[in-house]
Amino acid sequence: MTDASRLPRALRPFSSGQYRLLVAALSASLLSAGAWLVAAVWQVVELGGSPIDLSYVAVGASLGLVLAVLFGGVAADRIPQRYILLAVEIVRGATFAVAAVLAASGVIEVWHIAVLSFVLGVADGFFYPAYSAWLPAILPSEQLLAANGVEGVLRPAVMQAAGPALASALIAVQAPWLAFAVVAVLQGGAAAVLLVMRTTAVRRDPDEVVVHPVRQSFIDMRDGFRYLLQTRWLFATLVFSIILVFLIMGPIEVLLPFAVKDQTGGGAGAFALALAAFGVGGAVGSLTVASVRIPRRYLTLMILAWGFGCVPLAIVGLTSWLWVMVIALFIVGVLFDGAQVVWGTLLQRRVPPSMLGRVSSLDFFVSLALMPISMAVAGPVGEAIGLVPAFLIAGLVPPFLALATLALARLGEDELAHPLDAHADATIVTGAEAAAGFEPPVDEPHPRAERSGRAEPEPG
């Protein structure tokens, strides 16, 4: 292991050999995911499919993810996370290989792609909670912010840019089947990397009474919801997030192409540029936050970044200049993904390690809950009231929602009572020690601590 103190703050997690291996596996997985998105769409197009057929494929992936993510959280708190990630990469690799064989033999149909997308959605539902729960067991707490920033950079750079570019090149050389085959090999590489990594123990309450696995799964899920409802900062943030997603995802995903076309006169290239600006902004925001200490007012700044980060969407609805639209979306990406890095670190620092997989899955589930509804209503709303009012609502309502969340939930008081910065109480243990089960997690009640007479504050 190299001396982490000699590295820039954003690169300090790379002093850990285990983390370097995890990033290699994550990069291969993200690259294949991005390539699949383009290859699957192009395969549907080559089959003469319609937009409705593409919807079937998208619904298949979303349905698999939504159905699996809560169970994925339960599994992440019960099964060593390396085993889960290894199984996910093997399943994904097999799925891509099946797609390659079907496409190369000329028998592939749209329903095949929809079913394969469903399987990939299920796999993703297990991947995210396991990854989030494993990271604090690999890295010390002071490096979690940087590690989440690295992930925030990799997703737009690898999955949204490099993956589609790879698929496009392979399709140009041959056909979609070649892209399917290459990403199957990439998944094999990700699985091979995970295979050589060390397994960390799953932290559970030593006095826990375990019942039948099926019943225990639902008990674990119930306990996750109970923790969510009883932890004020977590509940308030997720309620804010679900309303925010409803307000903005429809305009971004459904109305933005029409805003580019109707207001700027741009075509597909202009739309791609607008999306690229959002992705590049996200990478810049993630890297910036990863390079600094976690802010003292982490809840306040995070909620405000999400809320006021929507304001440029109002400009998107008003401008007729593409360059203004591009700058506005870049700013949205910076603030949104920068705040997301803080949020991921906050979960890993304050949620009990035995609950982290379930809470991560609930976070993912809640984020998805109203997204399909937002996309479904965005089109009719845009036609009924026009693009300008729709983007004005998406841009100007979230700041007031953010301020109301901070005031009603008293999040300012909570963050002062539970510091996460470098000047926090050194006796409070976070990070790998807590994840391994040697100490209770930061600032949250824990049965073992209560039995030993150690006083800890109530959550929220």
C-alpha positions in Angstrom: 0.0 0.0 0.0 1.4 3.4 -0.9 1.4 6.4 1.4 -2.1 8.0 0.9 -1.0 11.3 2.4 1.3 11.9 -0.6 -1.5 11.7 -3.1 -4.1 14.4 -3.9 -7.2 14.0 -1.8 -9.3 12.8 -4.7 -6.8 10.0 -5.4 -6.1 8.8 -1.9 -8.4 5.8 -2.1 -6.1 4.4 -4.9 -3.4 3.8 -2.2 -5.4 0.7 -1.4 -4.8 -2.3 -3.6 -8.2 -3.7 -3.0 -9.8 -0.4 -4.0 -7.8 -0.4 -7.2 -9.1 -3.8 -8.1 -12.7 -2.8 -7.3 -12.4 0.3 -9.5 -11.1 -1.9 -12.4 -14.0 -4.2 -12.0 -16.5 -1.3 -11.8 -15.0 0.3 -14.9 -15.3 -2.8 -16.9 -18.9 -3.3 -15.7 -19.9 0.4 -16.5 -18.2 0.1 -20.0 -20.2 -3.0 -20.8 -23.5 -1.4 -19.5 -23.0 1.7 -21.7 -22.2 -0.4 -24.7 -25.3 -2.6 -24.1 -27.6 0.4 -24.1 -26.5 1.4 -27.7 -26.2 -2.2 -29.0 -29.6 -3.2 -27.7 -31.3 -0.2 -29.2 -29.6 -0.7 -32.6 -30.5 -4.3 -32.6 -34.1 -3.4 -32.2 -33.8 -0.9 -35.0 -32.2 -3.5 -37.3 -35.1 -5.8 -36.6 -37.5 -3.1 -37.8 -38.7 -2.3 -34.3 -40.8 0.7 -33.5 -40.6 3.2 -30.5 -43.1 1.0 -28.8 -40.7 -2.0 -29.1 -37.9 0.2 -27.6 -40.3 1.0 -24.7 -40.8 -2.8 -24.1 -37.0 -3.1 -23.7 -36.7 -0.1 -21.4 -39.7 -1.3 -19.3 -38.1 -4.7 -19.0 -34.9 -3.3 -17.5 -36.8 -0.9 -15.2 -39.2 -3.6 -14.0 -36.3 -6.0 -13.2 -34.5 -3.3 -11.3 -37.5 -2.2 -9.2 -38.5 -5.8 -8.4 -35.0 -6.8 -7.3 -33.5 -3.7 -5.6 -35.2 -4.2 -2.2 -34.2 -7.9 -2.0 -30.7 -6.8 -3.2 -30.5 -4.6 -0.1 -31.4 -7.5 2.2 -28.9 -9.7 0.5 -26.1 -7.1 0.8 -26.7 -7.1 4.6 -26.6 -10.9 4.8 -24.1 -12.2 2.2 -20.5 -11.1 1.8 -20.8 -8.3 -0.8 -17.9 -9.7 -2.9 -19.9 -12.8 -3.6 -22.9 -10.8 -4.7 -20.9 -8.6 -7.1 -19.2 -11.7 -8.5 -22.5 -13.4 -9.1 -23.9 -10.2 -10.7 -21.0 -9.9 -13.1 -21.2 -13.6 -14.1 -25.0 -13.3 -14.7 -24.5 -10.2 -16.8 -21.7 -11.8 -18.8 -23.8 -14.8 -19.5 -26.7 -12.5 -20.5 -24.5 -10.6 -23.0 -23.2 -13.9 -24.4 -26.7 -15.2 -25.0 -27.5 -12.0 -26.8 -24.4 -12.4 -29.0 -25.3 -16.0 -29.9 -28.9 -15.1 -30.7 -27.9 -12.1 -32.8 -25.1 -13.8 -34.6 -27.3 -16.8 -35.5 -30.0 -14.4 -36.8 -32.8 -15.7 -34.6 -32.9 -12.8 -32.1 -36.3 -11.1 -31.7 -37.4 -8.0 -29.8 -38.9 -10.1 -27.0 -35.5 -11.7 -26.5 -33.9 -8.3 -25.9 -36.7 -7.3 -23.5 -36.3 -10.5 -21.5 -32.5 -10.1 -21.4 -32.9 -6.5 -20.3 -35.2 -7.7 -17.5 -32.4 -10.0 -16.3 -29.9 -7.2 -16.5 -32.2 -5.0 -14.5 -32.5 -7.7 -11.8 -28.7 -7.9 -11.7 -28.4 -4.1 -11.3 -30.9 -4.3 -8.4 -28.4 -6.5 -6.5 -25.2 -4.6 -7.6 -25.9 -1.1 -6.3 -26.7 -2.1 -2.6 -23.8 -4.5 -2.5 -21.3 -2.0 -3.9 -22.4 0.7 -1.5 -22.3 -1.6 1.5 -18.8 -3.0 0.7 -17.0 0.3 0.1 -16.8 1.3 3.8 -15.3 -2.1 4.6 -12.5 -1.5 2.1 -11.6 2.1 2.8 -11.2 4.3 5.9 -13.9 6.8 6.5 -11.8 9.8 5.5 -11.5 8.4 2.0 -15.1 7.6 1.3 -15.9 11.0 -0.1 -13.1 10.7 -2.6 -14.2 7.2 -3.5 -17.7 8.3 -4.2 -16.4 11.1 -6.3 -14.4 8.6 -8.4 -17.6 6.7 -9.0 -19.3 9.9 -9.9 -16.7 10.6 -12.5 -16.6 7.0 -13.9 -20.4 6.8 -14.5 -20.6 9.7 -17.1 -17.2 9.2 -18.5 -17.3 5.4 -18.9 -21.0 4.4 -19.1 -22.4 7.4 -20.9 -19.4 8.2 -23.1 -16.9 5.4 -23.6 -19.4 2.6 -23.6 -21.7 4.0 -26.3 -18.6 5.0 -28.3 -17.3 1.4 -28.1 -20.6 -0.1 -29.2 -20.9 2.3 -32.1 -17.5 1.4 -33.3 -18.1 -2.3 -33.1 -21.5 -2.0 -34.8 -19.8 -0.1 -37.6 -17.2 -2.8 -38.0 -19.6 -5.7 -38.0 -23.1 -5.7 -36.3 -24.7 -5.5 -32.8 -23.7 -9.2 -32.2 -20.0 -8.2 -32.1 -20.8 -5.5 -29.4 -22.7 -8.1 -27.4 -19.8 -10.5 -27.6 -17.2 -7.9 -26.6 -19.1 -6.7 -23.6 -19.5 -10.4 -22.5 -15.8 -10.6 -22.5 -15.5 -7.4 -20.5 -17.9 -8.8 -17.9 -15.7 -11.9 -17.7 -12.8 -9.6 -16.9 -14.8 -7.8 -14.2 -15.6 -11.2 -12.6 -12.0 -12.3 -12.8 -10.9 -9.2 -10.9 -13.5 -9.7 -8.2 -12.4 -13.3 -7.9 -8.9 -12.3 -6.7 -10.2 -9.8 -4.2 -10.5 -10.5 -0.5 -13.8 -11.2 1.1 -14.8 -9.0 4.1 -17.1 -10.3 6.8 -20.7 -9.2 6.9 -21.4 -7.3 10.1 -24.6 -8.4 12.0 -25.9 -8.0 15.5 -24.3 -10.9 17.5 -27.5 -11.5 19.5 -29.8 -11.5 16.5 -32.2 -14.4 16.2 -32.3 -15.7 12.7 -35.5 -17.5 11.4 -36.3 -19.2 8.1 -34.4 -17.4 5.3 -37.6 -16.4 3.4 -39.2 -15.0 6.5 -36.0 -13.4 7.6 -35.8 -11.6 4.2 -39.1 -9.9 4.9 -38.2 -9.1 8.5 -35.0 -7.5 7.2 -36.9 -5.5 4.7 -39.4 -4.4 7.4 -36.5 -3.3 9.6 -35.1 -1.3 6.8 -38.3 0.6 6.3 -38.6 1.1 10.1 -35.1 2.6 10.2 -36.0 4.9 7.3 -39.2 6.2 9.0 -37.5 6.6 12.4 -34.4 8.5 11.1 -35.4 12.1 10.5 -32.5 13.2 8.3 -32.9 10.1 6.1 -36.6 10.2 5.8 -36.7 14.0 5.1 -34.0 13.7 2.4 -35.7 10.8 0.6 -39.1 12.6 0.7 -37.5 15.6 -0.8 -35.7 13.4 -3.4 -38.9 11.6 -4.6 -40.7 14.9 -5.1 -37.7 16.4 -6.9 -37.4 13.4 -9.2 -41.1 13.8 -10.1 -40.6 17.4 -10.9 -37.5 17.3 -13.0 -37.0 13.9 -14.6 -39.9 14.1 -17.0 -38.8 17.5 -18.4 -35.2 16.3 -18.7 -35.9 12.9 -20.3 -39.0 13.7 -22.4 -39.2 17.5 -23.0 -35.5 18.3 -23.5 -35.2 16.9 -27.0 -38.2 19.0 -28.1 -36.7 22.1 -26.4 -33.5 21.6 -28.4 -35.4 21.1 -31.7 -38.1 23.7 -31.3 -36.2 26.5 -29.5 -32.7 26.2 -31.0 -33.5 24.5 -34.3 -30.9 21.8 -33.5 -31.0 18.2 -34.4 -29.7 14.9 -33.0 -26.2 16.4 -32.7 -27.4 19.3 -30.7 -29.3 17.1 -28.4 -26.2 14.9 -27.9 -24.2 18.0 -27.1 -26.8 19.0 -24.5 -26.7 15.6 -22.9 -22.9 15.6 -23.0 -22.8 18.9 -21.2 -24.9 17.4 -18.4 -22.6 14.4 -18.1 -19.4 16.4 -18.2 -20.8 18.7 -15.5 -21.6 15.7 -13.4 -18.0 14.5 -13.7 -16.6 17.9 -12.9 -18.9 18.2 -9.8 -18.0 14.7 -8.6 -14.2 15.3 -9.0 -14.4 18.7 -7.3 -16.3 17.4 -4.2 -13.9 14.4 -4.1 -11.0 16.8 -3.9 -12.1 18.6 -0.7 -13.1 17.8 2.8 -16.7 16.9 3.5 -18.5 20.2 4.3 -19.4 21.0 7.9 -22.9 21.9 6.8 -23.2 18.7 4.7 -27.0 18.3 4.8 -27.7 22.0 4.2 -25.3 22.3 1.3 -26.5 19.0 -0.3 -30.2 19.9 -0.2 -29.5 23.4 -1.4 -27.3 22.1 -4.3 -30.1 19.8 -5.4 -32.8 22.4 -5.0 -31.1 25.5 -6.5 -29.2 23.2 -9.0 -32.6 23.0 -10.8 -32.8 26.8 -11.5 -30.9 26.5 -14.8 -33.7 24.3 -16.1 -35.8 27.4 -16.2 -33.3 28.9 -18.5 -33.4 25.8 -20.7 -37.1 26.5 -21.2 -36.6 30.2 -22.0 -33.5 30.4 -24.2 -33.3 30.0 -28.0 -29.5 29.7 -28.0 -28.0 26.2 -27.8 -24.8 27.4 -26.1 -26.9 28.9 -23.2 -28.7 25.6 -22.9 -25.5 23.7 -22.8 -24.0 25.9 -20.1 -27.3 25.6 -18.0 -27.2 21.8 -18.2 -23.5 21.8 -17.3 -24.3 23.7 -14.1 -27.1 21.3 -13.3 -24.8 18.4 -13.7 -22.1 20.0 -11.5 -24.5 20.7 -8.6 -26.5 17.5 -8.8 -23.6 15.0 -9.0 -21.5 17.0 -6.5 -24.3 16.7 -4.0 -24.7 13.0 -4.9 -21.1 12.4 -3.8 -21.9 13.9 -0.4 -25.1 11.8 -0.1 -23.3 8.5 -0.8 -20.7 9.4 1.8 -23.3 10.4 4.3 -25.1 7.0 4.0 -21.8 5.2 4.4 -20.8 7.3 7.5 -24.1 7.5 9.4 -26.1 4.4 8.5 -25.3 1.4 10.7 -23.2 -1.0 8.7 -25.6 -3.9 9.3 -28.4 -1.7 7.7 -26.4 -0.1 4.9 -27.3 -2.5 2.1 -31.0 -2.1 2.8 -30.9 1.6 3.2 -28.9 1.9 -0.1 -31.6 -0.2 -1.8 -34.4 1.9 -0.3 -32.6 5.1 -1.6 -32.4 3.6 -5.0 -36.0 2.3 -4.9 -37.4 5.7 -3.8 -35.4 7.5 -6.5 -37.1 5.3 -9.1 -40.6 5.3 -7.6 -42.0 8.3 -9.3 -39.6 8.5 -12.3 -41.9 6.5 -14.7 -44.9 8.6 -13.6 -42.9 11.8 -14.2 -41.9 10.7 -17.7 -45.5 9.6 -18.4 -47.1 12.9 -17.5 -44.3 15.2 -18.9 -45.5 14.8 -22.5 -49.1 15.6 -21.9 -48.2 18.5 -19.5 -45.8 19.9 -22.0 -48.4 19.8 -24.7 -51.1 21.3 -22.4 -49.2 24.2 -21.0 -46.2 24.4 -23.3 -42.4 23.8 -22.9 -41.7 27.1 -21.2 -44.1 26.7 -18.3 -43.1 23.1 -17.8 -39.4 24.0 -17.5 -40.2 27.0 -15.3 -42.0 24.6 -12.9 -39.0 22.2 -13.0 -36.5 25.0 -12.3 -38.3 27.3 -9.8 -40.3 24.9 -7.5 -37.3 22.8 -6.2 -35.5 25.7 -4.4 -38.6 26.4 -2.3 -38.9 22.6 -1.7 -35.3 22.5 -0.5 -35.8 25.4 1.9 -39.0 23.9 3.3 -37.2 20.5 3.8 -34.4 22.1 5.7 -36.7 24.1 7.9 -39.4 21.5 8.6 -36.9 18.7 9.3 -34.5 20.9 11.2 -31.6 19.4 9.3 -29.3 22.2 10.3 -29.6 21.1 13.9 -29.0 17.5 13.0 -25.8 18.1 11.0 -24.3 20.2 13.8 -25.0 17.4 16.3 -23.5 14.8 14.0 -20.3 16.2 12.4 -18.6 14.2 9.6 -15.7 16.6 8.9 -12.1 16.1 9.8 -12.5 17.9 13.1 -15.1 15.6 14.4 -14.7 13.7 17.7 -11.8 11.3 17.2 -13.4 8.8 19.6 -16.3 8.3 17.2 -15.5 5.4 15.0 -16.5 5.3 11.3 -15.4 3.5 8.2 -13.7 0.2 8.0 -13.6 -0.4 11.8 -17.4 0.0 12.1 -18.1 -2.0 8.9 -16.0 -4.9 10.2 -18.0 -4.9 13.4 -15.3 -3.8 15.8 -17.1 -0.7 16.8 -20.6 0.8 16.7 -21.3 3.1 13.7 -21.0 6.8 13.9 -23.5 8.7 16.1 -26.3 6.1 15.7 -27.7 3.9 18.5 -26.6 0.3 18.4 -27.8 -2.6 20.6 -24.3 -3.6 21.6 -23.4 -0.1 22.7 -26.6 0.2 24.7 -26.0 -3.1 26.5 -22.5 -1.9 27.4 -23.8 1.3 28.9 -22.3 3.6 26.3 -24.6 6.6 25.7 -25.3 7.5 22.1 -27.7 10.1 20.7 -30.9 9.1 19.0 -31.0 9.1 15.2 -32.4 12.2 13.5 
